[in-house]
């Protein structure tokens, strides 16, 4: 073996090693911190740089950590922020309001505190409801809204879904006190069962990650906050039904193939009836409800394609 051959092989080995290390390094670049916004403490993840910002809002039973698989890729072109919703994880809830319009106001205060101008607001699950409420209340102060795999209370097909066997947890979470008593101390078991039940790729979310989510709801107050998100659905429905003025903010509605994907035409029609004029719908194939974790690459692609349009407008 010649010296040049040895160098060539070493170079190839080093290059291949760097390729395998890139995702790990990107993940390590995610900052985990807290900020005081008025009388509220907000815990959030962040990465990236530049003037164009994306805010990611999680759902139940998760925390900002649900987006760790997609933050590095989005952060290549944008500043990305993912806060814990009020009362969950490291975020406090001084106002004790769980309706989605109030939670959107909390997120707006967070965005203003960080100096974000016209961010793209993205929400998964209940975070999607908060994202839409944000857009409806502050239509001139954001670039777009993306809703990932969730119906909006008061709009079709939310009532049909709520009446189906798939939404058994709605009624359970509405049992004030009982739900807390039965789940307290068993968060990981309950969350693991729930997550696997609506996942097409259960291996995509590890038990270690479920433990992270369980910790975000580990105290009685945090656990109650998670259930209160559901207990506010009737109030949310009244709010969203009243939002029927023209809505020109670009709206992306993403459905998972094995979750709300089939309901996207109904959802699009419902948003249009409420005045939305710029709606894009996308189905992410081979995914259950947990899009950012089950299918991170196509989820990122959908968001990047949408961001490229709304930030250039």
Protein Blocks (a to p, Z undefined) as FASTA:
>chain_A
ZZklmmmmmmmmmmmmmmmmmmmmmmmmpccddddehjaccddddededjbdcddddddd
ddfklmmmmmmmmmmmmccdddddehiajbccfkopabfklmmmmmmmmmmmnopahiac
ddehjllmmmmmmmmmmmmlcfbdcdehiadehiacklmmmmpmklmmmmmmmmghjlmm
mmgoplmmmmmmmmmmmpcblmlpcfklmmmmmmmmmpmklmmmmmmmmmmmmmmmmmmm
mmmcccfbdcdddddfklmmmmmmmmmmmmmmnopabdcddddehiafklmlmmmmlmmm
mmmmmmmmmmmZZ
